[in-house]
Amino acid sequence: MKALLLLAFGGPRSLDEVEFLLTRLFGGRRPAPEQLERVKDRYRLIGGCSPLPEVTAEQAEALAQKLKGRGYAFKSYVGMRYGHPLIEETLKQIVRDGFKEVIAVPMAPFRSRASTGAYREELNRAREAIGEEIHISFVEGWYRHPLFLEAVREKIREGLGRNAGKGSEPVWLIFTAHSLPKALIEHDPYVREIEESVSEVIKGLGPLSWRIAYQSKGGGPGEWIGPDVETVLEDLAAQEVKRVLVVPIGFVSDHIEILYDIDIAYRKKAESLGMTLTRTRSLNSSDLFMEALAQAVEENIKEKGFKDLPVGRGS
């Protein structure tokens, strides 16, 4: 038996954990009181916590069960960058449990220094801090896996079905992923991989009108990749589009960027423009998505075995 480690961004399990998340996100700097309350208010609107820790734990267990059916014995773990259980906490637990070989799966489809690369760096730091020999194989590149693409299509078909009969106007799709600073991803495949995935998803759906947009842009100086969702909504409204279905292809789990940014903020923006905005349901632990990850893990094992984790940004 070996360890299966799912890596995710993290989220507060209660309002009391919001300050910890922000402080870690800001590199140790505590948030200003007004900033803390603003973020807490957003979590209050989605139930007072993030569902991400629970969803990721469910994904880890579901993936372990899929792999068991393929003849691979794993004990599943979860490690978060900005919330408990932290990656370093989980890696210590893995060692205490007697495991020296780990398959690590970042729950981020598209590669960049800010996503998969950051998980690699965090794992490296944690392993060095422990000071014991731990072999880690890193599974990425599954953004183009046929079953991942079909899992996204499944949610789109479901979303279009929910829109059927609610008007004669055509429904436009808006595929979204997290915006990142341009300077940070200048040499990364992030945008290209998003565009490849969207193109492949559309090929399997037939003729539809669609756009790609970037969401949840952070603060700070510098230009971020776009166009942002608000701009795309304004452009479509100018074309007299009345209905849009947001497909957050860059996110695989329910969390604040889905439940607040899309379901509350962007929906309100759409309504102000005379549009109706709906969203595809998140992949979470859907069967097709779990099967895609299981196949990706199996392919990794067959190709690399338990090759040691390379140091680098993962692009």
C-alpha positions in Angstrom: 0.0 0.0 0.0 1.2 3.5 -0.8 -0.1 7.0 0.0 -2.4 9.0 -2.3 -2.2 12.7 -1.7 -4.7 15.1 -3.2 -3.5 18.7 -3.2 -5.9 21.7 -3.1 -5.9 25.4 -2.4 -7.7 25.2 0.9 -10.6 26.9 2.5 -11.8 27.8 6.0 -13.9 25.2 7.8 -15.4 28.0 9.9 -15.4 31.8 10.0 -12.7 31.6 12.7 -10.3 30.1 10.2 -10.6 32.9 7.6 -7.9 35.0 9.2 -5.5 32.0 9.2 -6.2 31.5 5.4 -5.6 35.2 4.6 -2.5 35.5 6.7 -1.0 32.4 5.0 -2.1 33.7 1.6 -0.4 37.0 2.3 2.9 35.4 3.2 2.5 35.9 7.0 1.0 39.4 6.9 -2.2 39.6 8.8 -5.2 41.1 6.9 -6.5 44.5 7.8 -9.7 44.4 9.9 -11.9 45.7 7.1 -10.4 43.2 4.6 -11.0 40.3 7.0 -14.6 41.3 7.6 -15.2 41.7 3.8 -14.0 38.2 3.2 -15.9 36.8 6.2 -19.1 38.4 4.8 -18.6 36.5 1.6 -18.2 33.2 3.4 -21.3 34.1 5.5 -23.2 34.3 2.2 -22.2 30.8 1.2 -22.9 29.1 4.5 -20.2 30.4 6.9 -17.4 28.1 5.6 -15.8 26.6 2.5 -17.0 23.2 1.3 -13.6 22.6 -0.3 -11.9 20.6 2.5 -14.9 18.2 2.7 -15.2 17.9 -1.1 -11.5 17.2 -1.5 -11.6 14.5 1.2 -14.5 12.9 -0.7 -12.5 13.1 -3.9 -9.5 11.5 -2.3 -11.5 8.6 -1.0 -13.5 8.1 -4.2 -10.2 8.1 -6.2 -8.7 5.6 -3.9 -11.7 3.3 -4.4 -11.4 3.7 -8.2 -7.8 2.7 -8.0 -8.6 -0.2 -5.7 -10.9 -1.5 -8.5 -7.9 -1.4 -10.8 -5.7 -3.4 -8.4 -3.8 -0.6 -6.6 -3.9 -0.2 -2.9 -3.7 3.4 -1.6 -4.5 5.2 1.6 -5.9 8.6 0.8 -4.8 11.9 2.2 -5.5 15.6 1.6 -3.1 18.5 1.8 -4.0 22.2 1.5 -1.8 25.2 0.7 -3.8 27.8 2.7 -6.0 25.8 5.0 -6.0 22.8 7.3 -4.8 20.2 6.8 -1.8 21.9 5.5 0.5 20.1 3.0 3.3 19.9 5.5 1.0 18.6 8.2 -0.3 15.9 5.9 3.2 14.8 4.7 4.3 14.4 8.3 1.3 12.2 9.0 2.1 10.2 5.9 5.6 9.5 7.3 4.2 8.7 10.7 1.9 6.2 9.1 4.9 4.5 7.6 4.7 5.4 4.0 7.7 6.4 1.9 6.1 6.4 -1.5 3.5 9.0 -2.4 1.4 9.7 -5.5 0.5 13.4 -5.4 -2.4 14.7 -7.5 -3.0 18.5 -7.7 -6.6 19.4 -8.1 -5.8 22.0 -10.7 -6.2 21.0 -14.4 -3.9 23.6 -15.9 -0.2 24.0 -15.3 1.5 27.2 -14.1 3.9 28.3 -11.5 1.0 29.6 -9.5 -0.9 26.3 -9.6 0.8 23.0 -10.1 4.2 24.6 -9.8 3.3 26.0 -6.4 2.2 22.6 -5.2 5.5 21.1 -6.3 7.4 23.8 -4.4 5.3 23.3 -1.3 5.9 19.6 -1.3 9.6 20.1 -1.8 9.7 22.4 1.2 7.7 20.0 3.4 9.9 17.0 2.4 13.1 18.9 3.1 11.7 20.1 6.5 10.9 16.5 7.5 14.4 15.4 6.5 13.5 11.8 5.6 13.6 10.0 2.3 10.2 10.2 0.7 9.6 9.4 -3.0 6.9 11.4 -4.6 5.4 11.0 -8.0 3.5 14.0 -9.3 0.4 13.5 -11.6 -0.4 16.4 -13.9 -1.4 17.1 -17.5 -4.8 15.5 -17.1 -6.5 18.6 -18.5 -6.5 16.8 -21.9 -7.6 13.4 -20.6 -10.7 12.3 -22.7 -12.7 11.4 -19.6 -12.0 14.8 -18.0 -13.2 16.5 -21.1 -16.3 14.2 -21.2 -17.0 15.0 -17.5 -17.1 18.7 -18.4 -19.3 18.0 -21.4 -21.7 16.0 -19.1 -22.1 19.0 -16.8 -22.7 21.3 -19.8 -25.4 19.1 -21.3 -27.0 19.0 -17.9 -26.8 22.8 -17.6 -28.3 23.3 -21.1 -31.0 20.8 -20.2 -31.9 22.9 -17.1 -32.1 26.0 -19.4 -34.4 24.3 -21.9 -37.9 25.7 -22.1 -36.9 28.9 -20.2 -36.8 31.0 -23.3 -36.2 31.0 -27.1 -32.9 32.9 -27.0 -29.8 30.8 -27.5 -27.6 30.1 -24.5 -24.0 31.3 -24.7 -21.3 29.4 -22.8 -18.7 31.3 -20.9 -15.7 29.0 -19.9 -13.9 30.4 -16.9 -10.6 29.9 -15.2 -8.7 31.8 -12.5 -7.0 35.0 -13.7 -3.3 35.2 -12.9 -0.7 38.0 -13.3 0.7 38.0 -16.8 4.3 38.4 -15.5 3.9 35.3 -13.4 2.9 32.9 -16.3 4.8 34.5 -19.2 6.5 31.2 -20.1 3.9 28.8 -18.6 1.4 26.7 -20.7 -1.6 27.9 -18.6 -3.5 29.8 -21.2 -2.7 27.4 -24.0 -3.9 24.4 -22.0 -7.2 26.2 -21.1 -7.8 27.0 -24.8 -6.9 23.4 -25.8 -9.4 22.0 -23.3 -12.2 24.3 -24.3 -11.6 23.5 -28.0 -11.8 19.8 -27.3 -14.9 20.1 -25.1 -16.7 22.1 -27.8 -15.8 19.5 -30.5 -17.7 16.9 -28.6 -20.8 19.1 -28.2 -21.7 20.4 -31.6 -22.4 24.0 -32.7 -22.6 26.3 -29.7 -21.7 30.0 -29.1 -19.0 30.4 -26.5 -16.3 32.6 -25.0 -13.4 32.2 -22.6 -13.1 34.5 -19.6 -11.0 34.8 -16.5 -12.3 35.3 -13.0 -11.5 36.2 -9.4 -8.6 38.5 -10.2 -6.5 39.4 -7.2 -5.2 42.8 -6.2 -1.8 44.3 -6.5 0.1 46.0 -9.4 0.6 44.5 -12.9 -1.6 43.3 -15.6 -3.7 40.1 -15.2 -4.8 37.8 -18.0 -8.2 38.5 -19.5 -10.8 39.2 -20.6 -12.5 39.1 -17.2 -16.0 37.8 -16.8 -17.5 41.2 -16.3 -16.1 42.5 -19.6 -17.4 39.4 -21.5 -20.8 39.8 -19.9 -20.9 43.5 -21.0 -19.8 42.5 -24.6 -22.5 39.8 -24.8 -25.1 42.2 -23.5 -24.2 44.7 -26.2 -24.9 41.9 -28.7 -28.3 41.4 -27.1 -27.5 38.0 -25.6 -30.0 37.2 -22.9 -28.8 33.9 -21.4 -25.4 32.6 -20.4 -24.2 29.4 -18.9 -20.9 29.7 -17.0 -18.6 26.6 -17.2 -15.8 27.0 -14.6 -13.5 24.6 -16.4 -10.5 25.8 -14.4 -12.1 24.7 -11.1 -13.0 21.1 -10.2 -14.6 21.6 -6.8 -17.1 23.8 -5.0 -15.4 26.7 -3.2 -15.7 30.5 -2.8 -14.8 31.3 -6.4 -17.7 29.2 -7.5 -20.3 29.8 -4.8 -19.7 33.5 -4.3 -17.9 34.9 -7.4 -20.1 33.2 -10.0 -23.3 32.4 -8.1 -23.6 35.7 -6.4 -21.4 38.5 -7.9 -21.4 37.5 -11.6 -25.1 36.6 -11.5 -25.9 40.0 -10.0 -23.8 41.7 -12.8 -25.6 39.7 -15.4 -29.0 40.7 -14.0 -28.0 44.4 -14.1 -27.4 43.9 -17.8 -30.7 42.3 -18.4 -29.3 38.8 -18.7 -29.9 35.5 -17.0 -26.8 33.7 -15.7 -26.7 30.0 -14.7 -23.7 27.7 -14.0 -22.7 24.1 -14.6 -22.5 22.0 -11.5 -19.0 21.4 -10.2 -17.2 18.1 -11.0 -16.5 17.4 -7.3 -16.4 13.6 -7.1 -18.5 12.8 -10.2 -17.9 9.3 -11.5 -16.5 10.4 -14.9 -14.0 12.8 -13.2 -12.9 10.2 -10.7 -12.4 7.7 -13.5 -10.3 10.3 -15.4 -8.1 10.8 -12.5 -7.8 7.1 -11.8 -6.6 6.5 -15.4 -4.2 9.4 -15.1 -2.7 7.9 -11.9 -2.5 4.5 -13.4 -0.8 5.9 -16.5 1.7 7.7 -14.3 2.6 4.6 -12.4 3.1 2.5 -15.6 5.2 5.2 -17.2 7.3 6.5 -14.3 6.8 4.1 -11.4 7.4 6.1 -8.2 9.9 8.5 -9.7 11.2 11.1 -7.3 9.6 14.5 -7.4 11.6 16.8 -9.6 12.4 20.3 -8.4 10.9 22.9 -10.6 7.8 24.9 -11.5 6.1 21.9 -13.2 5.4 23.5 -16.5 
